[in-house]
Every structure is written in structure tokens, then in C-alpha cells.
Amino acid sequence: MPLILGIDTSCDDTGIGLVRDGEVLANVVASQAALHENFGGVVPETASREHLSVIDGVLKRALAQAGVGLIDLEGVAATFGPGLVGALLVGLNFGRSLAWGLDLPFIPVHHLEGHIAAAAAGGSVEPPFICLVASGGHTSLFDVPSWGEYTELGRTRDDAAGEAFDKTARLLGLPYPGGPELARLAARGNDRAHPFTPPMQRQEGFDFSFSGLKTAVATLLERQPGADLADVAASFQRTVVESLVSTALRAANVSGRNTLVVAGGVAANELLRSELAASGLRVHLPPPSLATDNGAMIALAAEARLERGPVAPGWEVDAQPYLPLASPPN
């Protein structure tokens, strides 16, 4: 199999990875968390400028980690959407220029397809399966009858799960990025202390909603200023996880699938992982290093597409900030 370089700059992490025959040889990510911490969230223009500043160095570190040179590459892939348009353009144009200069194939990759490829990497998972993508920017459920085929069963109607974690963490006075900090605080709390109403519990479909839950936390803190923050965090986390798990299990049951693939940064949450382990389904989760945004997942997705057959040249594909997974570029 060829050596594929993958690039992801869809949000605030600059990720470059190298993959050959399903093996991740390098996975380097330059985080911008400290840069955006004072703002409590990602500032798009600042993110784009930082990508430009560090991407050359990230490439050099990835090549060194894999022990290869540019001359060894046989293909270049980059995220073309969805994401922050300015950030996407940095990685997309960098990758396209690199491929052009080295006379290599260029493969544009959908960001969510990268997450799915990362979650399925290194295991014996084969379609059909249900895939839950839960991250800071996306929360969706897909039916995957075969590789490269995706039917969206449901999506969040407002905040993504990871976004809700970050926003609620800010209400609790926790530093950015708040998701991991909230999970650490929740580990010390009573997750039954505050019985928040699970969102979308009576729906017939498979959508998600977390904005109301975030508002419920804000209301609780206003009415009970002395509430134990660890209990609040634990109760919030429990409710989010129960929503994700129950909806995914119901989708699997309705679809007749017995395999669930979980992708995205929220897949690193320990409570989610433990609840899914007890679900009775065959569950595949990515290792923590591949759960959050990274370049290796883009290389893995590109390699999988090449295995399925010829890929149309990606020279004309533009950055697309809003892009359903069901609309592949070729």
C-alpha cells in the first residue's frame, strides 16, 4: 500500500499524519487551546493565522516521527469540509500545493469520514454498522451499510455534544477546552444529585439536542449558587451520555445492526466508553490519540477510498464549511 500523508485544519488543531497499510506511522497535532483560552472558544481568524504559522513545522515533525522524507510519499489528502472556512483553506491549499509540487495524487476527504475511518482503524470492524459521531462540532448518527455509503439517521438540532460540554464547563468556571476538565470534575461528584430531564426522550427519530440541558445547568446555578459543582458536572455528564447511548442503541435496534462504531472527541469520555461497553452491542472506539481531530484519520480515510477503487482528482474541490457526509466529492 502507498504511503499517504493526511492533513486536518478544520478547526483549531493543526494535524498531519502518515499512514501505510492501515498503520499510523506518525500523528502530530499542534493544539491552539492556550491561544483561544482567554476567549472561551475558538476565534476563527486567529485559528487560520496560527495554522499558517505552524503547519510547516508540523509537517517536518510528522516526517521525522515516521522516519520518511517527502520523496517517499505516494499520495496527499486533506480535509475539505466541514469546518471553519479559513482554517480549512490553509490545510487544503497546503496539501494541494504539496501534492502538485511532488506530482502526487491529491485526495480531498470529508472530516466526518476521517473520524469514522479512525474509529474503525486497527480492528476487525466491517459494515454494516451504526456510527455515532460525537465531537465539539458534530453529533450525528449514521447507518453504514458498506464502506463509503452513509445514511444520516439523526443529528443534533442545536449544540453538538462536545460543544455542550465546553459551554457548560464555562458556566462552572472551568478552563478551555472544557470537556476534559468537566469530566475530571464529574469524577468527584454524585451523578444523581440533579435529575436533569434527558433531551429528546420521547421522539420517534434519532436527533439530539443539548442546548436546553446547558440552559438547565445555568438555571440551577442561578437558583442554587451554593450547589456542589462536582455534583452538577456529574449530573450533566450522566444526562448527556445517557442521551447519546440510548439514541444510538435505539437506532441500532431499529436498523437491525449489532455493531456500533463511535467516533469523535467525545468518544474519549470514560463514562461514555463504560456505558457502551455494557450495552450488549459490539462496540468499536478509537484510541484517544485518534479520537480528536488529527491528520492520521484523514490519511486513513484516503487510504480506504483508494482501496475501493480509483479516486477522481481533487484539484478543483474547494473548502466547504457546511457539508453533509452523504455527499462525497467524487
N, C-alpha and C positions, 0 to 999 in steps of 0.2 A: 504493500500500500504506500501511496505517496506521503511525503511529509507536508502537513498542512499547517499554516500559520493563521490563527484567528484573532480578530481584534474586536473589542467591545468598548464603545464610549457612549452608550445610550443615555447615561445619567451622569453620576459624579465619580465613578470609578474608571480609571484607565486600565483596561485589561488586555494583555496579549498572552496567548498560549500557543503551544506547539503540540501536535498530535500525530501519531503514526500508528495505524492498525489498531485504533481504539485505545491506545496507551497515551496518557498525558505525559509528555516529556518535559514540559515547562508550563507554569501557570503563574504569571507575575501580575499583580494588581497594585496600582498606586491609588490609595484612598485619598479622597478630599474631605473626609469627615471633619478634620480640625479646621479646614478653611471655611466651612459653612456653619460651624458650631454656633458662632455668635448670632447667626440669623435664624437658628432653629429649623433650618431646612435648606434645600439646595437653591442657590441663586443661579439661574440658567447661564447668564453671560459669563459669570465668574467661572462656572464649570467648564465652559467651552475654552476660555483662555488657559485654564490650568491643563486641560487635555493637550493643547498645543505646546505648552511649556514642557511637559514631562514625557510625551509619547516616544520620542527618540530614545530617551534613557530606558524606558520600559522595554522597548524592542531589544536593546543591547543586553539588558539583564535576562530577558527570556531566551535569547540565543545562547548566552553563556550558561544558563541553567540547563539547557538541553544539550550543550556541547556541540552545537552545529553552527554553520555560517549561512549567510544569505544564499550562497551558491548551492546549498543543499535543499532549499525549498522547492516544492513541486506544485504549490498552489497557495493562494492567499484568500482569506474570507474575512468579511467584516459585517457587523450589524448595520442594516439599513432602515430598521424601524421595528416597533415603535420606540419613542423616546423623546428627549429634548432635541429639537431640530438642529440647533447649533452644535451641540455635543455630538450628535450623530454624524454631522458633516465632517467633523475632524477625523474620526476613525475611518469613515467611508472613503474620504478622499486620500487619506494616508495609505490605506490598504490598496486602493485602486492605483495610486501612483507607484507604490512598491511593486505591484504585480506587473504594471506596464513596463517599468524600468528593467525588470528581470525577465520579461517575456514569459510570464506565467499565467495560468487561468485565474480569473477573479470570480469568487462566488459570494454574492450578497445573501445574507442569512437573516431570517426573521428572529428577533430577540427571543420570543417565547419558544420557538423551535429549538433554539440553543439551550434553554432551560430544560426542555423535555429530553433532549439528547444527553445532557449532563446527568439527569436523574436516572436514565436507563443505562448509563455507561458502566462497564465493568461487571455487569450482572447478566443473568440468563433471561431477562425480560424480553418477551416478544408480544406483539399485538395479537389479539385485541386487548385493550385495557382502557380504563378511565384514568385521565390525568388531571390532577388538581395543581394548578399553578398559583402559588400564593407568595407575593413579594411586596415590596414597597410601592410599586406602581401598577401591579396587576393582581387580580384574583378572578380566576376563571376555571370552569370545568370543561374538559374536552373528552369526547369519545374518540378513540384512536383505533379504528378497525384494522389498519395496516400502516406501515411506515410511510410518512408523507401525506397521510389522509387525516384531516382533523375536522370534527364537527363540534362546534361550541354548544354545550348544553346549558350553560349559565354563566353569568358574570356578576361582578359587583355593580350595584346601582349607584354607588357613591364612592366612598373611600375604599381603597384596597386594604387588605388585612394588615400588611406591613405599615402602610400609611397610618392606619388607625392606632397601631402600636406606638408609632413615633409621636403622633399628636397627643395621645393620652399620656405618654411619658412626659411630654412637655407640661401638661396640666399638673403632673405630680412633681414637677421641678427637677426632672432628671435630665442629664446632658444628652446632646445629639451625637450620634444617632440613638434614638431612644429605645428601639425594640429590644436589643440585648440587655440594656440597663433595666428595663421594666421586667424582663424575665428573671433577672438576678434578684430584684427586689421582691418579686412574687414568690420566689422560693422560700422566703421567710414569713409569708403571710398565710392566712386562712382563706382558701378559695371559695368557701361557702358563707363568708361573713356578709356579703352583699349580694342578694339574689337578683342580679340584673336579668331582665327579660331577654331571652335569646331572640335575635332578629330573624325575621322571615320564617318563623317556625310553622306557620300554617299554610304556606304556599304550596302549590302543586308543582311548580317548576323547580329550578335549581340555581336561582340567583342568590346573591349575597348582599348584605347591607351592614355597614359598621358605623356610619355617621351618627345614627341615633344612640348607639351604645356609648360612643365618645361623649355625646351630649349628656347621657345619663350619669357618666362619671363626673362631668363638670357640675351638674346639678347637685350630686351627692356632696362634692367637696364644698360647694357654696352653703349647703344646708347643714353640713356636719364638718366644720372646719377642723375639729379635733380628731377626725377619723384616722385610723391607723393606715398609713399609706401602703404598707406591705399587704394588708388585707384588701385594700382597693385594687392594687395591682394584680393580686392573685385572683380575685373575683372577676376582674375584667378579662384577664388571660384565659381563665377557665371558660368564660362565655364565648369568646372568640373561637377557641379551639373546638368547643362543642358544636358551634355553628359549622365550622369547616368540616369536621368529621362526620356529623350527621347528614349533611347535604351530600357529601361525597359518597357515603355508604348508600344512601337512598338512590343516587344516580347509578351506582354500580348494580344495585339490586334490580332497578327498573330496566337497565340495559342488558342485564344478564351477564355482566362481567365479573370475574373473580380476582382480577388483578388491578391494583391501584398504584399509579406512579405519582409521586408528589415532587413538585419542582418549585424553585424559587427560594428566596432568602428565608421565608418563614418556615421552610422545611427543616431548618436548623433548630427550631424551637423544641426543647426537650419534652415539654408536656404534649405537644402535638405528636411527636415521634412515639411516645409511650402509649398514647391513646390509640394511635393507628396500629401499633403492634398487637393490641388486644382486640382489634376489630374483626378478626376472623378472615380477612382478605389477605391475599398475597400482596404485600406492600413493598415497593422499591423507593428508596430515598437516596438522594445524592450525598456523597461525603460533604462535610461542612465546607471544604475548600472549593467545591463546585456548586454550592447552593446559591451563593450570592453572585452578582454579576461578575463575569470574568471572560477572558478571551478563549480559554480552552474549550468552553462549551460551544462557542461559535465554530471553532475548528472541528469539534466532534460532529456538529450538525452538518457542516460542509462535507466531511468525510462520508457521513451516512448518505447524503444526497448523491455523491459521486458513485457510491456503491450501487445505487438503484439505477444508474444509467447516466447518459450524457447530460450535462448541465448547460443551459443556454448561457452565452457570455453575459456578464453582469456590468459591462462598461456603461450602459445608459441608465441603470437603475439609480434613482435619486433617493435622498433621505425622506422618510415618510413618518412623521410624528404620531399619526393615528393609523393603525394598520391591523385589520383582523387577521388572525392566523390562518383562517380558511382561504386567504388569497395569496398563494405563493407567487414568487416573482417569475417563475417560468412554467 
